[in-house]
Amino acid sequence: MDINKERLAKTFIALCEISSPSKEEGGVAAYVKNVFRELNGEVVEDGSADKTGSDCGNIVVRFPGNGANLDPVFFNCHMDTVQPGDGVRVLREGNTFSSKGDTVLGADDKSGIAVLIEVIRTLQEQNVPHGPVEFLFTTCEEIGLLGVKAFDAATLRAGIGYALDTTGTDQVIIGAPAANRFVAEITGHAAHAGLAPEQGVNAIHLAAQAVAELHLGRLDKESTANIGLIAGGTATNIVPDKVTVKGEIRSHSEDKLARYTGEFEETFRQVVDDWTDPTGLAAGIPTVALRINKEYPVMKLAADAPALQRVAGAAARLGRNLEYIVAGGGSDANILNSYGLSCAILGTGMANVHTIDEYIELDDMIKTAQLIMSIVTA
């Protein structure tokens, strides 16, 4: 089965040059729906936009089997990109694609979408027998997996599948951590920093004490923690009365995730509880409000998981060796597995994702397409 190399390249460029930052995936959704309807796919858009705030819903596309006695399989990609992702213009140099300007390229995750389009076109043109295939294109993946969280998993008929959403090729992600987002809002008391600093309670100072006591970075071989955003204060001559600290904790162990998250909470509470008024003139006392948002659960595929067995067989038929990896980030696959589906993550060749130096090689997308065709035909 020969891949139409230039057609794949053209599709990929067209997708990348449709702006689709999170919550603005409508242009890509329209492109995908038009393409697959022309290929006689069954196209359904769900009602998740009401929950996610996107300008479109998740898209499900189905193609029935045509002779191969295989169980149905699904493939997942997300339609959104991180910023800066408006006005992308693709630079092609030989078989390498990158961004012409100061934007991301969008290979994360439009390389996956382009590959799936080319796979269906190739199967139909060459009349290749294949099993039932479903595609799930989600919204708002980059801002908390919102699209897949709002997706009704009963919509899918396949019980096994693959998210095309990681770097490299011939790589299979079999595990990913759970993650909690952490927000601490400390309220102090405002005062003039020059005239009456004694009356103030400096919220930023308290936040700094708490952050300094936290264990950050690599906590153990399964867990990490980070403080990524701190915002507060209004002017240099005002004792700041409010500050917000945002961070995350990740772990491949749900028990460790709960323990480390509890330590974060306790640290902030203790710093605020231990505050004392050094002059007795403070016009208030500090308080802290804590919010913990569970971003996604642990993903951990057993060695005999159906998705792994099927992709291993597909790779063997191509004479290719797969590398099985436990990753440090979350994706739609975390949520799909929590729905009881068997979903691994496959690489498309994307590199330097989430930066303006993002790029991808056409040959890597072709390798991904060949592996997918082996999955759905053998």
C-alpha atoms as one frame of an Amber mdcrd trajectory, in Angstrom:
protein
   0.000   0.000   0.000   1.784   3.086  -1.250   1.170   6.400   0.523   0.593
   9.428  -1.692   3.443  11.443  -0.231   2.642  14.809  -1.775  -1.062  14.561
  -1.027  -0.262  13.878   2.620   2.035  16.905   2.675  -0.650  19.106   1.112
  -3.251  17.968   3.639  -0.891  18.550   6.546  -0.023  22.070   5.404  -3.685
  22.933   4.887  -4.571  21.782   8.396  -1.677  23.636  10.026  -2.659  26.880
   8.318  -6.172  26.762   9.796  -5.935  28.575  13.127  -7.318  26.448  15.938
  -6.202  27.561  19.386  -8.143  25.918  22.186 -11.862  26.820  22.086 -11.523
  27.954  18.448 -11.353  24.600  16.680 -14.324  25.269  14.399 -12.266  25.787
  11.252 -10.455  22.479  11.607 -13.712  20.733  12.519 -15.341  22.026   9.324
 -12.358  20.864   7.245 -12.420  17.410   8.818 -16.169  17.004   8.377 -16.039
  18.025   4.723 -13.143  15.692   3.905 -14.630  12.637   5.555 -18.110  13.210
   4.165 -16.558  13.287   0.696 -15.018   9.913   1.580 -18.474   8.603   2.577
 -17.727   8.494   6.265 -20.456   8.774   8.882 -19.740  12.089  10.626 -21.217
  13.081  13.995 -20.548  16.216  16.053 -21.463  15.956  19.724 -22.894  18.628
  22.017 -19.798  19.084  24.153 -19.344  22.745  23.131 -21.861  23.746  25.792
 -19.533  22.291  28.446 -16.124  23.218  27.003 -16.826  26.704  25.660 -15.402
  25.731  22.273 -16.967  26.941  19.028 -17.576  23.306  18.023 -18.030  19.874
  19.529 -15.962  16.724  19.351 -16.146  14.975  15.974 -16.653  11.230  15.537
 -16.167   9.650  12.098 -17.000   6.025  11.251 -16.106   3.759   8.359 -17.567
   0.245   8.289 -15.389  -2.746   7.587 -15.247  -4.027   4.025 -14.109  -7.630
   4.203 -11.426  -7.943   6.861 -12.625  -9.971   9.841 -11.255  -7.620  12.500
 -12.599  -6.030  15.645 -13.339  -2.310  15.325 -10.602   0.114  16.331 -10.590
   3.853  16.992  -7.967   6.567  16.567  -7.907   9.852  18.486  -6.389  13.259
  17.728  -7.088  16.687  19.191  -7.938  19.624  16.947  -6.604  22.464  19.093
  -3.091  23.886  19.326  -1.266  25.861  21.957  -0.517  29.531  21.436   1.081
  31.223  19.596  -0.981  29.398  16.991  -2.871  32.087  15.058  -1.883  32.753
  11.460   0.454  29.774  11.069   2.362  29.685   7.792   4.199  26.469   7.036
   7.776  26.412   5.770   8.663  23.294   3.798  12.317  22.563   3.202  12.610
  19.246   1.398  10.627  16.857   3.565  10.873  18.936   6.742   7.997  21.167
   7.885   8.320  24.028  10.345   6.721  27.401  10.996   7.701  30.389   8.863
   6.986  32.853  11.646   6.760  33.237  15.392   4.097  30.573  15.863   3.977
  26.898  16.635   3.671  24.631  13.615   0.693  22.639  14.866   2.067  19.168
  14.121   0.764  18.581  17.642  -1.751  17.256  16.747  -2.530  18.005  13.087
   0.065  15.512  11.911  -2.191  12.807  13.327  -5.283  14.193  11.621  -3.488
  14.437   8.263  -2.232  10.867   8.592  -5.735   9.512   9.276  -7.133  11.329
   6.253  -4.432   9.867   4.033  -4.949   6.366   5.438  -8.638   6.363   4.509
  -7.941   7.800   1.067  -5.330   5.122   0.414  -7.517   2.256   1.639 -10.389
   3.373  -0.559  -8.325   4.060  -3.672  -6.587   0.680  -3.473  -9.742  -1.154
  -2.353  -7.936  -2.717   0.599 -10.056  -4.866   2.959 -10.103  -3.391   6.461
 -12.004  -3.686   9.702 -14.408  -1.087  11.125 -12.620   2.178  11.927 -13.628
   5.156  14.064 -11.925   8.514  14.483 -12.396  10.788  17.504 -11.278  14.395
  17.060 -11.469  16.337  20.315 -11.475  19.967  21.373  -9.641  21.791  24.158
  -7.064  19.059  24.823  -4.310  21.567  25.459  -6.192  23.336  28.264  -7.131
  20.411  30.444  -8.488  17.665  28.150 -11.866  19.397  28.284 -13.246  17.935
  25.055 -12.635  14.296  25.916 -13.860  14.860  29.473 -17.166  16.042  28.006
 -17.312  13.132  25.535 -19.792  10.290  25.909 -17.619   7.187  25.536 -20.681
   5.123  24.645 -20.589   6.912  21.295 -17.602   4.762  20.292 -18.287   1.232
  19.126 -14.639   0.160  19.281 -13.170  -0.976  22.585  -9.526  -0.486  21.650
  -7.745   2.438  20.077  -4.770   4.729  19.763  -4.166   8.417  20.411  -1.789
   9.855  17.804  -0.224  12.399  20.095   3.437  12.041  20.967   6.914  12.503
  19.559   9.011   9.971  17.673   7.858   7.031  15.579   7.547   3.370  16.463
   7.066   4.544  20.026   4.094   3.411  22.101   3.176   5.198  25.306   1.841
   2.606  27.735   1.758   4.688  30.920   1.232   8.296  31.968   0.812   9.982
  35.338  -2.230  11.346  37.096  -2.158  15.078  37.753  -3.701  17.569  40.150
  -3.787  21.321  39.563  -3.245  23.357  42.716  -4.412  26.921  43.409  -3.712
  28.784  46.646  -5.233  32.242  47.162  -3.790  34.099  50.131  -5.593  37.187
  51.406  -3.748  39.633  53.632  -4.502  43.282  54.285  -3.601  46.293  52.154
  -1.852  49.335  53.602   0.355  52.182  52.424   3.857  50.727  52.239   5.514
  54.016  53.247   3.044  55.629  55.638   1.593  52.668  57.546   3.248  49.376
  56.622   2.536  48.038  60.125  -1.156  47.985  59.320  -0.650  45.691  56.355
  -0.444  41.929  56.022   1.771  41.106  53.056   0.162  38.257  51.096   3.137
  37.910  48.743   5.513  37.501  51.677   3.379  34.679  53.064   3.179  33.013
  49.657   6.967  33.205  49.331   7.404  31.500  52.691   5.058  28.685  51.669
   6.671  28.156  48.252  10.131  28.116  49.840   9.059  25.210  52.046   7.593
  23.102  49.233   9.416  20.175  47.692   9.467  20.857  43.930  10.864  19.197
  40.830  11.473  15.430  40.889   9.916  14.168  44.122  10.627  10.492  43.471
  10.932   8.217  40.450   7.159   8.362  39.921   6.286  11.917  40.930   6.952
  15.580  40.118   5.706  18.937  41.402   5.934  22.490  40.124   4.844  26.017
  40.934   4.291  27.729  37.601   2.351  30.949  38.182   2.310  33.590  40.914
   0.228  36.770  40.597  -0.593  39.452  43.108  -0.181  43.003  44.280  -1.254
  46.301  42.757   1.643  48.748  43.221   5.066  48.945  44.853   3.781  51.400
  47.467   0.899  49.181  48.605   1.280  46.200  50.908  -0.246  43.458  48.741
  -3.452  42.017  50.129  -3.949  39.213  47.602  -1.775  36.707  45.791  -2.587
  33.604  43.759  -0.162  30.711  43.459  -0.773  28.002  40.850   1.033  24.722
  40.471   0.690  21.038  39.732   1.558  17.659  41.165   1.923  14.551  38.983
   2.486  10.931  39.888   2.168   7.469  38.421   0.824   6.450  41.847  -2.597
   7.733  42.891  -1.626   7.236  46.557   1.507   9.344  46.182  -0.429  11.985
  44.271  -2.883  12.292  47.154  -0.062  12.441  49.719   1.981  15.090  47.911
  -1.116  17.152  47.211  -1.968  17.022  50.911   1.540  18.227  51.746   1.084
  21.223  49.434  -2.183  22.105  51.143  -0.794  21.672  54.634   2.230  23.863
  53.879   0.118  26.829  52.819  -2.298  26.412  55.712   0.513  26.137  58.231
   2.308  29.257  56.991  -0.887  31.283  57.271  -1.800  29.783  60.664   1.691
  30.513  62.016   1.563  34.194  61.023   2.094  36.584  63.866   1.702  40.355
  63.974   5.167  41.712  64.868   3.909  45.167  65.923   0.363  44.476  67.036
  -0.860  47.127  64.583  -2.021  44.984  61.681  -5.555  45.818  60.546  -6.411
  42.224  59.689  -5.296  38.619  59.721  -4.354  36.483  56.705  -6.472  33.689
  55.266  -5.879  31.100  52.570  -8.293  29.424  50.162  -7.151  26.235  48.440
  -8.509  24.555  45.327  -7.441  21.176  43.979  -8.588  20.183  40.493  -8.008
  16.602  39.385  -6.776  16.981  35.821  -6.576  13.350  34.756  -6.132   9.861
  36.227  -3.210   7.481  35.883  -2.882   5.646  32.575  -1.254   2.230  32.889
  -1.661  -0.475  30.239  -0.959  -4.089  31.142   1.430  -6.017  28.914  -1.457
  -8.068  27.554  -3.732  -5.069  26.896  -5.649  -5.550  23.616  -4.338  -2.292
  22.159  -0.740  -3.368  22.741  -1.273  -6.819  21.279  -2.809  -5.387  18.136
  -0.142  -2.753  17.491   2.629  -5.288  18.186   1.230  -7.571  15.512   0.858
  -4.677  13.098   4.487  -3.607  13.607   5.764  -7.172  13.232   4.072  -7.475
   9.850   5.999  -4.387   8.770   9.263  -5.746  10.159   9.467  -2.900  12.668
  10.395  -2.929  16.360   8.380  -0.875  18.800   9.666   0.954  21.867   7.297
   0.946  24.851   7.542   4.036  27.032   6.123   5.389  30.280   5.651   9.121
  29.739   5.513  12.131  32.034   2.562  13.971  30.513  -1.154  13.446  30.193
  -3.337  13.284  27.082  -6.802  12.306  25.903  -5.673   8.696  26.333  -5.664
   9.088  30.128  -9.365   9.881  30.033 -10.213   7.307  27.367  -8.627   4.563
  29.437 -10.564   5.742  32.491 -13.735   5.126  30.441 -12.792   1.447  30.244
 -11.280   1.593  26.754  -7.871   0.120  25.916  -6.006   3.070  24.402  -2.265
   3.423  23.793  -0.483   6.507  22.443   1.459   6.407  19.172   4.075   8.862
  17.931   3.709  10.744  14.652   7.222  12.211  14.475   6.343  15.653  15.863
   9.315  17.334  17.539   9.926  20.398  19.742   6.196  20.641  20.375   4.730
  23.642  22.217   7.535  25.858  20.905   8.063  27.998  17.816  10.855  25.562
  16.885   8.358  22.736  16.318   8.958  20.611  13.224   8.134  17.272  11.648
   9.501  15.083   8.864   7.218  13.840   6.091   8.869  10.426   6.202   7.835
  10.070   9.853   4.203  10.796   9.024   4.405   8.184   6.267   5.773   5.623
   8.752   2.861   6.419  11.068   0.365   5.987   8.234   1.866   2.605   7.333
   1.581   1.393  10.918  -2.058   2.514  11.125  -2.896   0.749   7.874  -1.345
  -2.420   9.236  -3.449  -2.075  12.398  -6.721  -1.761  10.474  -6.084  -4.267
   7.665  -4.166  -7.275   8.977
